[in-house]
């Protein structure tokens, strides 16, 4: 019996619909299972900025098995020993942050594979990857089913982008605009022209190399290059945070010590934050973005505009042209 087919990798290698996914960072198997069954093509279990370790990741991989959403695991660092553990517990697709050189990318690709093509240790028969030894041909077939997503998110990474993209074993690339902006001297300002131009140029290199570009809505907003093969929706924790503010009770709350949210400062900025309905779709290969905004206090106006926008979204969906729909209230 061979290793399980990596449907995510197979989809990347074929021309087809955009693959949409959700970042899962709450480090909980129940929330991961709920997200995996929510209709996305993939989920990403985040161990870089989420409080996940190998045992926690293992429980989440087990929890999502019965759903079709493919679990991608983002590790905090690209250490071969950590990659080995992630693969042995059943991960097939790994995202590695801060890849800056071709040499680093080559080491990562080798860490995902058994000899003679790599350096992965022989021990998967003890873990979930081989169904605890029940998949008898796992070691002989696992190399073809692993998938590597490299994050390029620094000036050095951008400088070496062509060499990274040409590295055998790199299946997809994630551009990290926040870290890239910080490295360029624009911390917290990923939309400044200098960063946007760098992102545009990098996307052009990725497309020229024929490598899949995994992107977030933030990158999509920075770039006119659409459609992207992969697109991620807001993280699970952000979705819950948004719902908390939607349903919270009015009046004085905790941190204001008797003051209203608007007076306290710690919540007031969120109360007056822009509501946004964002629709991104490819029109002749160019990104079209429809943004409906309104103050959170002006719910009636936002609902009226959102109704019009959702009508357009439905027509686009009927034509199979809808790529990304994101509503925050």
Secondary structure, DSSP 4 states (H G I P E B T S, - for coil): -PPPP-HHHHHHTS--SPEEEEEE-S--HHHHHHHHTTT-SEEEEESSSS---HHHHHHHHHHTTTSSSEEEEEESS--HHHHHHHHHTT--EEEES---SHHHHHHHHHHTSBTTS--B-S-GGGSGGGTTTTSTTHHHHGGGG-EEEEEE-SHHHHHTHHHHHTSTT--EEEE-HHHHHHHTT-TT-TTSHHHHHHHHHHHHHHHHHT-EEEEEHHHHHH--B---SEEEEPPHHHHHHHHHHHHPPSS--GGGTTS-HHHHSTTHHHHTSEEEEEEEEEETTEEEEEEEEEETT-HHHHHHHHHHHHHHHHHHHHTT-EEEEEEE-
